[in-house]
Amino acid sequence: MLSASAVALSVSATFTALMKHLHRIGAVSDPAEQEIYSDALKMLEESQGGDESPVFEGARALILKQLRPDDGGAGRATTIY
């Protein structure tokens, strides 16, 4: 059976690869990417409930990093590795 961590890493890697590809082919604009990450943050916070696990805090920090376009490009999907 796969661990939750393995599943989370797999999903994260797949999402990052998808965002890179969509940018490369011009299918996702910068504003659309920001909307995607905003929606992801909202979904994460809604699913967290009362769980104060550091995993949620780490996931939130990574998403917030993508939402800051003024920090030298770290607002791009390519920085999630």
FIPANU-688538 format. One record per residue (C-alpha): x, y, z; residue in one letter. Coordinates in steps of 0.001 Angstrom, whole numbers, plus 524288, in hexadecimal, padded with zeros to 5 digits. Layout:
FIPANU-688538
[site [X Y Z] 'A'];
...
end
This chain:
FIPANU-688538
[site [80000 80000 80000] 'M'];
[site [804E5 80DA6 7FCB0] 'L'];
[site [8072B 8174F 8078E] 'S'];
[site [8004B 82456 807B3] 'A'];
[site [80D86 82AED 80605] 'S'];
[site [8107C 82321 7F9B8] 'A'];
[site [8033F 82696 7F410] 'V'];
[site [8050C 83500 7F76B] 'A'];
[site [81287 83570 7F12A] 'L'];
[site [80D82 82EBC 7E4FB] 'S'];
[site [8021E 83833 7E3B3] 'V'];
[site [80AFD 843DE 7E5FE] 'S'];
[site [814CE 83F7D 7DBB8] 'A'];
[site [80A06 83CC8 7D1E3] 'T'];
[site [80391 849F2 7D456] 'F'];
[site [81081 85124 7D2E8] 'T'];
[site [81377 84A20 7C62F] 'A'];
[site [805DB 84D51 7C127] 'L'];
[site [8071F 85BC7 7C48C] 'M'];
[site [81484 85C77 7BDEE] 'K'];
[site [80F0D 8560A 7B1C0] 'H'];
[site [80319 85EDB 7B143] 'L'];
[site [80BD7 86AD7 7B265] 'H'];
[site [8151A 865D0 7A7FC] 'R'];
[site [80A24 863F5 79E1B] 'I'];
[site [803B1 870D1 7A1D6] 'G'];
[site [7F74E 86AA1 7A72A] 'A'];
[site [7F815 8714F 7B47A] 'V'];
[site [7FA15 87FD3 7B662] 'S'];
[site [80078 8857B 7C27A] 'D'];
[site [7F353 88A61 7C7BF] 'P'];
[site [7ED3E 87D02 7C584] 'A'];
[site [7F896 87683 7CC97] 'E'];
[site [7F68D 87F94 7D82F] 'Q'];
[site [7E822 87BFB 7D851] 'E'];
[site [7EB91 86D80 7D82C] 'I'];
[site [7F495 86F03 7E3DA] 'Y'];
[site [7EA85 87761 7EB09] 'S'];
[site [7E066 86CC7 7E8E9] 'D'];
[site [7EA1C 86275 7ED7B] 'A'];
[site [7EC9D 86A1C 7F9F7] 'L'];
[site [7DE0D 86B65 7FC7D] 'K'];
[site [7DC00 85CD0 7FA41] 'M'];
[site [7E74C 85978 80356] 'L'];
[site [7E214 8621C 80E1C] 'E'];
[site [7D455 85CA3 80CA4] 'E'];
[site [7D942 84E9C 80D4E] 'S'];
[site [7E21A 8513C 818F7] 'Q'];
[site [7D6FC 85291 82297] 'G'];
[site [7DCA9 852A5 8304A] 'G'];
[site [7E907 84B5A 82C76] 'D'];
[site [7F4C0 85376 830AE] 'E'];
[site [7FE97 84A1C 82A9E] 'S'];
[site [80B63 85007 825D9] 'P'];
[site [80867 8499A 818C3] 'V'];
[site [7FD51 8533E 81679] 'F'];
[site [805F7 85EA1 81A8A] 'E'];
[site [8108D 85A40 81105] 'G'];
[site [806D8 8588D 805FE] 'A'];
[site [80110 865F3 808D3] 'R'];
[site [80E9D 86C2D 808BE] 'A'];
[site [811BD 8663A 7FB79] 'L'];
[site [80510 86AF2 7F586] 'I'];
[site [806CA 87886 7FB38] 'L'];
[site [81462 8790F 7F541] 'K'];
[site [80E30 876D6 7E7EA] 'Q'];
[site [804D1 88219 7EA51] 'L'];
[site [80FBD 88C2A 7EC1D] 'R'];
[site [8138D 89089 7DE6F] 'P'];
[site [81C45 89B94 7E36B] 'D'];
[site [82708 8931E 7E951] 'D'];
[site [82FA7 890E1 7DD8C] 'G'];
[site [82760 886F1 7D67D] 'G'];
[site [82471 87DF9 7E1E5] 'A'];
[site [81636 87FB1 7DE45] 'G'];
[site [81801 875E4 7D363] 'R'];
[site [813EC 867B0 7D42B] 'A'];
[site [821D7 8639C 7D145] 'T'];
[site [82642 8672B 7DF14] 'T'];
[site [81EC3 85CAE 7E677] 'I'];
[site [82944 8522C 7E5DB] 'Y'];
end
